Amino acid sequence: MKTKGWILAVCLVLLLLNAGYLQAQCSICTKTASQMGEGPAKALNSAIIYLAAAPLLIMGYIGMRWWKNEKNMHK
């Protein structure tokens, strides 16, 4: 069980380290970012990734708990 936790932690850290390379802008944000310059555009992209991560992590945690509960109920 501890191995799964470590694997999940390593994957999460690797995902967060690569978050700066991800493109997370819609067409409106891309147009706005192109007018701002390179530095603020990268900051905007990082902020979009950061704001999207919190709800996704919460949903993942709830889904994991639900899955474990269902798995234990059917035993």
Backbone bond lengths (Angstrom), bond angles and torsions (degrees), N, CA, C in turn:
res aa  C-N    CA-C-N  psi(-1)  N-CA   C-N-CA  omega(-1)  CA-C   N-CA-C  phi
1 M - - - 1.446 - - 1.533 110.88 -
2 K 1.334 116.56 -35.61 1.461 120.23 -179.71 1.522 110.65 -67.24
3 T 1.333 116.45 -32.42 1.464 120.45 -179.62 1.518 110.85 -63.94
4 K 1.320 117.16 -40.83 1.462 120.41 178.81 1.524 110.72 -63.06
5 G 1.307 116.97 -38.51 1.462 121.02 178.27 1.518 111.95 -63.96
6 W 1.328 116.07 -41.96 1.466 120.06 178.80 1.522 111.19 -66.69
7 I 1.322 116.28 -41.44 1.466 119.89 178.73 1.523 110.11 -62.51
8 L 1.321 117.19 -43.65 1.461 121.29 177.90 1.520 111.19 -62.93
9 A 1.314 117.88 -41.49 1.462 121.69 179.68 1.525 111.30 -65.24
10 V 1.318 117.33 -41.97 1.467 120.93 179.25 1.527 110.30 -65.59
11 C 1.326 117.07 -42.57 1.470 120.33 178.33 1.525 111.03 -62.72
12 L 1.315 116.99 -41.15 1.460 120.87 179.10 1.521 111.47 -64.44
13 V 1.329 117.10 -42.63 1.463 120.76 178.63 1.526 110.43 -64.05
14 L 1.321 117.55 -43.56 1.465 120.63 178.70 1.526 111.32 -63.51
15 L 1.318 116.89 -38.48 1.457 120.19 177.27 1.522 111.04 -64.16
16 L 1.326 116.96 -43.06 1.455 120.44 -179.53 1.526 111.90 -68.45
17 L 1.322 117.64 -33.77 1.460 120.49 178.34 1.523 111.97 -68.13
18 N 1.315 116.91 -28.97 1.463 121.14 -179.20 1.517 112.52 -95.67
19 A 1.314 118.32 5.08 1.470 121.06 -176.23 1.518 112.14 -62.60
20 G 1.318 118.35 -28.67 1.453 120.89 179.89 1.519 113.57 -68.06
21 Y 1.319 117.53 -21.88 1.456 121.23 -178.56 1.524 112.85 -89.14
22 L 1.311 116.86 -11.32 1.454 120.49 -177.88 1.520 110.78 -77.73
23 Q 1.298 117.02 146.90 1.460 121.95 176.48 1.526 107.81 -100.40
24 A 1.325 116.69 117.28 1.450 119.98 -174.51 1.515 112.45 -125.77
25 Q 1.297 117.51 25.76 1.452 119.26 -174.27 1.522 111.45 -106.51
26 C 1.318 114.12 138.59 1.459 119.41 171.78 1.529 107.51 -79.02
27 S 1.294 116.94 178.48 1.462 119.76 -176.57 1.533 112.11 -65.09
28 I 1.321 117.71 -35.83 1.466 120.45 179.39 1.521 110.24 -69.04
29 C 1.323 117.15 -43.21 1.465 120.60 179.13 1.526 110.96 -65.99
30 T 1.330 117.20 -36.15 1.464 120.84 178.45 1.520 110.57 -63.63
31 K 1.321 116.50 -42.86 1.464 120.59 179.05 1.535 110.37 -64.27
32 T 1.320 116.75 -43.57 1.465 120.98 178.46 1.517 110.91 -63.80
33 A 1.327 116.72 -43.71 1.464 121.06 -178.95 1.527 111.54 -65.46
34 S 1.319 117.29 -35.65 1.467 119.12 -179.88 1.523 111.43 -67.39
35 Q 1.308 117.28 -26.56 1.461 121.25 177.64 1.530 111.93 -80.35
36 M 1.332 117.26 -20.97 1.466 121.88 -175.54 1.530 112.85 -83.93
37 G 1.294 118.62 -25.35 1.457 121.62 -175.08 1.517 110.27 108.31
38 E 1.324 116.21 174.69 1.474 120.34 -172.18 1.529 113.02 -71.92
39 G 1.325 118.45 -45.29 1.469 121.37 -177.44 1.516 113.18 -62.17
40 P 1.321 118.63 -54.86 1.462 119.58 177.99 1.526 113.25 -63.78
41 A 1.327 117.38 -30.09 1.466 120.11 178.15 1.525 110.66 -65.35
42 K 1.333 116.60 -41.23 1.472 119.70 177.16 1.518 110.76 -65.48
43 A 1.337 116.59 -38.44 1.462 120.51 178.21 1.528 110.89 -65.21
44 L 1.330 116.94 -40.48 1.462 120.91 177.76 1.522 110.78 -63.03
45 N 1.319 116.58 -43.04 1.462 121.15 179.09 1.530 110.91 -62.69
46 S 1.318 117.17 -43.17 1.471 121.00 178.31 1.520 111.08 -64.61
47 A 1.324 117.04 -37.97 1.461 120.45 179.18 1.523 111.30 -66.08
48 I 1.318 117.11 -38.29 1.471 120.77 177.87 1.521 110.05 -63.53
49 I 1.331 117.12 -44.35 1.467 121.20 177.95 1.526 110.32 -62.12
50 Y 1.322 117.38 -44.61 1.459 122.48 -179.05 1.530 110.70 -61.64
51 L 1.321 117.46 -45.49 1.455 120.86 -179.32 1.521 112.38 -69.01
52 A 1.314 118.09 -29.19 1.459 120.97 178.40 1.524 111.99 -78.39
53 A 1.327 117.55 -24.99 1.464 120.94 -175.65 1.527 112.34 -69.03
54 A 1.321 118.06 -39.73 1.466 120.61 -175.96 1.535 112.42 -60.34
55 P 1.328 120.15 -53.18 1.469 118.59 179.14 1.526 112.93 -63.46
56 L 1.332 116.82 -35.19 1.462 118.89 179.21 1.527 111.63 -66.70
57 L 1.327 117.30 -39.90 1.461 120.25 176.76 1.522 111.32 -65.53
58 I 1.320 117.51 -40.23 1.464 120.76 178.59 1.523 110.41 -63.92
59 M 1.335 116.89 -45.42 1.466 119.85 178.40 1.525 111.12 -63.86
60 G 1.320 117.05 -38.48 1.462 120.15 177.77 1.512 112.18 -64.13
61 Y 1.332 116.81 -40.35 1.464 120.72 178.34 1.531 110.58 -65.14
62 I 1.318 116.81 -45.41 1.473 120.38 179.21 1.522 109.91 -63.10
63 G 1.322 117.59 -42.44 1.463 120.88 178.51 1.520 112.44 -63.82
64 M 1.327 116.78 -39.81 1.460 120.43 178.46 1.533 110.79 -64.73
65 R 1.335 116.43 -44.03 1.471 120.21 179.02 1.524 110.78 -63.27
66 W 1.337 116.37 -42.42 1.458 120.58 178.89 1.526 110.26 -62.46
67 W 1.338 117.18 -44.66 1.457 121.29 -178.95 1.533 110.86 -62.27
68 K 1.343 117.04 -43.46 1.463 120.37 178.95 1.521 111.07 -64.92
69 N 1.335 117.07 -39.87 1.467 120.93 177.82 1.518 110.54 -62.19
70 E 1.326 117.87 -46.77 1.458 121.27 179.54 1.516 111.39 -63.58
71 K 1.314 116.33 -38.53 1.463 121.12 -179.52 1.530 110.10 -64.82
72 N 1.320 117.27 -41.48 1.456 121.48 -179.11 1.516 112.18 -73.26
73 M 1.331 119.00 -29.56 1.457 122.19 -179.68 1.515 112.21 -71.20
74 H 1.327 117.75 -28.32 1.462 121.65 -176.50 1.523 113.02 -90.93
75 K 1.307 117.18 4.47 1.480 119.26 178.72 1.492 111.31 -84.95
